[in-house]
Amino acid sequence: MAIIHVRPGDRLHLKSIASLFGAASKIVTVTGAGISTNAGIPDFRSKNGVYSLGRRRRLFDSSVLSDPERRPRFYSGITKIRQDAKRVSPTKTHHFILGLRDAGNLVRDYTQNIDCLEEKVCLSTDLLNGGVECVLLHGSLRRLRCFNCPGTYCWEKCDREMETLAGLEPLCPGCAKISDARTARGKRATAIGTLRPDIVLYDELDPRADLISAIARRDLLLRPDVLLIMGTSLTTHGVKNLVRDFAKVIHKRAGKVVFVNLTEPAKSWDGVIDYWVEWDCDAWVQDLTGRQPALCSRVVIDLTGDGEQVEMMASRGHNQWQGSSWDNPVDLTLS
């Protein structure tokens, strides 16, 4: 079945999609770089994306880690991207996903993004936590991990960010501690690994793949009503499979798959995607929530007593504008 192409002025189809979300109780979201562009973070494949700047794609290929000439540029470049991501605020789309969570309609958010903006709206990304709300499919720029051992470490501590910005590779403190303990006992020192960004590069295996697969299988068993895909060109192999698996289950329940992106989906997605909304993600979210306010219900309250109003999430008490440090998250949920 051909994909229905929906444009901003197509009131009939936008109304149908809004009704679809209004009736849905179990929504899965899959997101990509397009939901962060309004925050000032460039995407990859659009006209003005990272790949349009030349050979930048090579910086995100796994081969960069074995190339002594490109490796320092990778460390420096990825650190600059991380610094940019730390400075920006989440977009309307990030807050919309949080609103789905607070309304009890979000099964899970699966994101390809590494910018950690989901954490800034207080969505849980800890895979080892049974309540993980956002699955980071490609890792994140929150921490560094060792090439040699399973340890992950804070990027800000011990001048590690200054080292990576300079194109250097910090030594793993866990490996160093084990080696020092051995030499103190008169034994041979062991190898000390170096730290790398905790992200998944192109053509690289994800060390968390089994955990992510287990979560996806569990979500498939929940039989969601709607799959919402936003801001991604759907080109990576793992995400393609994830989307097809969810679409198959959702279509069996007569549910729909909605794709919101400025770039047209490939012809191979016919029969998988039902609606292509050719629109900026934030603009579409604003239109949708205008048609279905219950999807993102909020209450405006006066916290100061002097008329100053702060917009809060009605159901869980999240301050919409409150940011948090990646390594010292502020938990604003009410237990």
C-alpha positions in Angstrom: 0.0 0.0 0.0 1.4 3.4 -1.0 2.3 5.9 1.7 -0.1 8.8 2.2 1.8 12.0 1.8 0.6 14.7 4.2 1.7 18.4 4.0 1.2 21.2 6.5 -2.0 22.5 4.8 -3.6 19.0 4.5 -6.2 19.5 7.2 -8.2 16.3 6.6 -5.2 14.0 7.0 -3.8 15.9 9.9 -7.1 15.6 11.6 -7.2 11.9 10.9 -3.7 11.5 12.4 -4.7 13.5 15.4 -7.7 11.3 16.0 -5.4 8.3 15.7 -3.2 9.6 18.5 -6.2 10.6 20.5 -7.4 7.0 20.5 -4.1 5.3 21.1 -3.0 4.1 24.5 0.3 2.5 23.6 2.7 4.6 21.4 6.2 3.7 20.5 8.5 6.5 19.2 11.6 6.2 17.1 13.6 9.4 16.7 16.7 10.7 14.9 18.7 13.9 14.5 15.8 15.8 13.0 14.2 16.3 16.4 17.3 18.1 17.7 18.0 20.5 14.7 15.8 23.2 16.2 18.0 23.1 19.3 21.0 24.0 17.1 22.5 20.6 16.6 22.9 19.7 12.9 21.6 16.5 11.5 23.6 14.3 9.1 21.9 13.7 5.7 19.9 16.9 5.0 21.0 19.6 2.7 22.7 21.5 5.5 23.6 18.4 7.6 27.0 17.2 8.8 27.7 15.1 5.7 27.2 18.0 3.4 30.3 19.6 4.9 32.7 17.2 3.2 34.3 14.1 4.6 32.7 14.4 8.1 31.1 11.0 7.7 34.5 9.4 7.9 34.8 10.7 11.5 31.8 8.6 12.5 33.0 5.3 10.9 34.5 2.6 13.1 37.6 2.6 11.0 38.5 6.0 12.5 39.6 4.2 15.7 42.3 2.3 14.0 43.6 5.2 11.9 46.4 7.1 13.8 45.9 10.1 11.6 42.1 10.5 11.8 41.8 9.4 15.5 42.9 12.7 17.1 40.5 14.6 14.8 37.8 12.2 15.9 38.4 12.8 19.6 38.6 16.6 19.1 35.5 16.8 16.8 33.3 14.6 19.0 34.3 16.6 22.1 33.2 19.8 20.3 29.9 18.2 19.4 29.4 17.2 23.0 30.1 20.7 24.3 27.6 22.1 21.8 25.0 19.5 23.0 25.5 20.5 26.6 24.7 24.1 25.9 21.4 23.7 24.1 17.9 23.0 25.4 15.5 20.3 24.4 13.0 21.0 21.7 9.2 20.9 21.6 9.5 17.4 20.3 11.5 16.2 23.3 8.9 17.7 25.6 6.1 16.1 23.6 7.7 12.6 24.1 7.9 13.4 27.8 4.2 14.4 27.7 3.3 11.1 26.2 5.2 9.4 29.0 3.4 11.5 31.7 0.0 10.8 30.1 0.8 7.1 30.3 0.7 6.6 26.5 4.4 6.0 25.8 5.6 2.4 25.6 9.2 3.5 24.9 11.2 6.0 23.0 14.0 4.6 20.8 16.5 7.3 19.7 19.5 7.2 17.4 20.6 10.5 18.9 23.7 10.8 21.1 23.1 14.3 22.3 21.4 13.4 25.6 18.6 15.9 25.2 16.2 13.2 26.3 17.9 13.1 29.7 17.5 16.9 30.0 13.7 16.4 30.0 14.2 13.7 32.6 13.5 10.6 30.5 15.3 7.6 32.0 18.0 6.2 29.7 19.5 3.6 32.0 19.2 0.2 30.3 19.9 -1.6 33.5 17.0 0.1 35.1 13.7 -1.8 34.5 12.0 1.5 34.0 14.1 2.8 31.1 12.0 5.2 29.1 14.3 6.1 26.3 16.6 3.5 24.6 19.8 5.1 23.3 20.3 3.0 20.1 23.7 4.5 19.3 25.0 5.2 22.8 25.5 8.8 24.0 28.0 11.5 24.7 27.4 11.3 28.4 30.3 9.1 29.4 33.6 7.5 28.1 34.2 3.8 28.0 37.3 1.7 28.0 38.6 -0.1 24.9 40.0 -2.8 27.2 37.5 -3.3 30.1 33.7 -2.8 30.5 34.2 0.3 32.6 32.6 3.7 31.8 33.7 7.0 33.3 32.7 10.6 33.8 34.0 12.8 30.9 34.4 15.9 33.0 36.6 14.5 35.8 40.4 14.4 35.8 40.7 16.9 32.8 39.5 14.2 30.4 37.4 16.6 28.4 40.5 18.8 27.9 42.5 15.7 26.8 39.9 14.6 24.2 39.5 18.2 23.0 43.2 18.1 22.3 42.8 14.9 20.4 44.3 12.7 23.2 43.0 9.5 24.7 42.6 9.4 28.5 43.9 6.4 30.3 41.3 4.1 31.9 41.5 4.5 35.7 39.9 1.0 36.3 42.6 -0.7 34.3 45.3 1.4 36.0 44.1 0.5 39.4 44.1 -3.2 38.6 47.6 -3.0 37.2 49.0 -1.0 40.1 47.5 -3.5 42.6 49.2 -6.3 40.8 52.6 -4.6 40.7 52.2 -3.8 44.4 51.9 -7.5 45.0 55.1 -8.2 43.0 53.1 -9.4 39.9 53.4 -8.4 36.3 51.6 -5.3 35.3 48.5 -5.7 33.1 47.5 -3.6 30.0 46.0 -0.2 30.7 43.2 0.6 28.2 42.3 4.1 26.9 38.9 5.7 27.0 36.7 6.5 24.0 33.3 8.1 23.6 30.5 5.7 24.6 28.8 5.9 21.2 28.3 3.3 18.5 30.0 4.2 15.2 29.1 3.0 11.7 29.9 -0.7 11.1 30.5 -1.2 14.8 28.8 -3.7 17.1 26.9 -2.2 20.1 28.1 -3.8 23.4 24.5 -3.3 24.7 22.8 -4.9 21.7 21.5 -7.9 23.7 19.9 -5.6 26.3 18.3 -3.5 23.7 17.0 -6.5 21.8 15.4 -7.8 25.0 13.6 -4.5 25.7 12.3 -4.4 22.1 11.0 -7.9 22.3 9.2 -7.1 25.5 7.7 -4.0 23.9 6.5 -6.0 20.8 4.6 -8.3 23.2 2.7 -5.3 24.5 1.2 -4.9 21.0 1.4 -1.1 20.6 -1.3 0.9 18.8 0.9 3.5 17.0 4.5 3.8 15.8 5.7 7.4 15.5 9.0 7.9 13.6 10.4 11.5 13.7 13.5 13.1 12.3 15.3 10.2 10.8 16.0 9.0 7.3 15.8 5.3 8.4 19.1 4.2 6.8 20.9 2.3 9.5 20.4 -1.4 9.4 19.3 -1.9 13.1 16.7 0.9 13.0 15.3 -0.5 9.8 14.7 -3.9 11.4 13.3 -2.3 14.6 10.8 -0.2 12.6 9.7 -3.2 10.5 9.2 -5.4 13.5 7.0 -2.8 15.3 5.1 -2.0 12.1 4.2 -5.6 11.6 2.8 -6.0 15.1 1.0 -2.7 14.9 -0.6 -3.4 11.5 -2.0 -6.7 12.9 -4.0 -4.5 15.4 -5.1 -2.2 12.6 -2.8 0.4 14.0 -0.8 2.9 12.0 2.8 4.0 11.4 3.4 7.8 11.2 6.6 9.2 9.7 7.4 12.9 10.3 10.4 14.1 8.4 11.3 16.7 5.8 12.9 14.1 3.6 10.7 11.6 1.7 10.9 7.9 2.8 12.4 5.4 0.3 10.0 3.5 -1.9 10.9 0.3 0.1 8.9 1.7 3.0 5.6 1.3 1.1 3.4 -1.0 3.2 5.4 -0.3 6.3 4.8 3.5 6.8 1.2 4.6 6.5 1.6 8.4 6.7 4.5 10.6 5.7 4.1 14.0 7.3 6.4 16.4 5.4 6.9 18.9 8.1 9.3 20.1 10.7 9.0 17.9 13.8 8.4 20.7 16.2 5.8 22.4 13.9 3.9 19.1 13.5 4.0 18.5 17.3 2.5 21.9 17.9 -0.2 21.2 15.4 -1.0 17.7 16.8 -1.1 18.9 20.4 -3.4 21.8 19.4 -5.8 19.2 18.0 -5.3 16.8 20.8 -4.4 18.8 24.0 -4.7 15.7 26.2 -1.6 14.2 24.6 0.5 16.8 26.4 -1.7 18.2 29.2 0.0 20.8 31.3 -1.1 23.2 34.1 0.2 26.7 34.7 0.7 27.5 38.4 2.0 30.4 40.4 4.9 29.2 42.5 6.1 32.6 43.7 2.9 34.2 45.0 3.6 37.3 42.9 1.9 36.3 39.7 5.0 34.7 38.1 3.7 31.6 36.3 5.7 28.4 35.6 4.4 25.8 33.2 4.5 22.3 34.8 3.7 18.9 33.7 0.3 18.2 35.3 0.8 14.5 36.1 4.3 14.3 37.3 5.4 17.8 38.2 8.2 18.4 35.7 9.3 22.0 35.2 9.4 22.3 31.4 12.4 24.6 31.4 14.5 23.0 34.1 17.8 21.5 32.7 20.1 19.1 34.5 23.7 18.2 34.4 24.4 14.9 32.7 26.5 13.7 35.6 24.4 15.2 38.3 20.9 14.8 37.1 18.1 16.6 38.9 15.2 14.3 39.6 12.1 16.4 39.4 9.6 13.5 39.5 7.2 13.3 42.4 7.1 9.8 44.0 
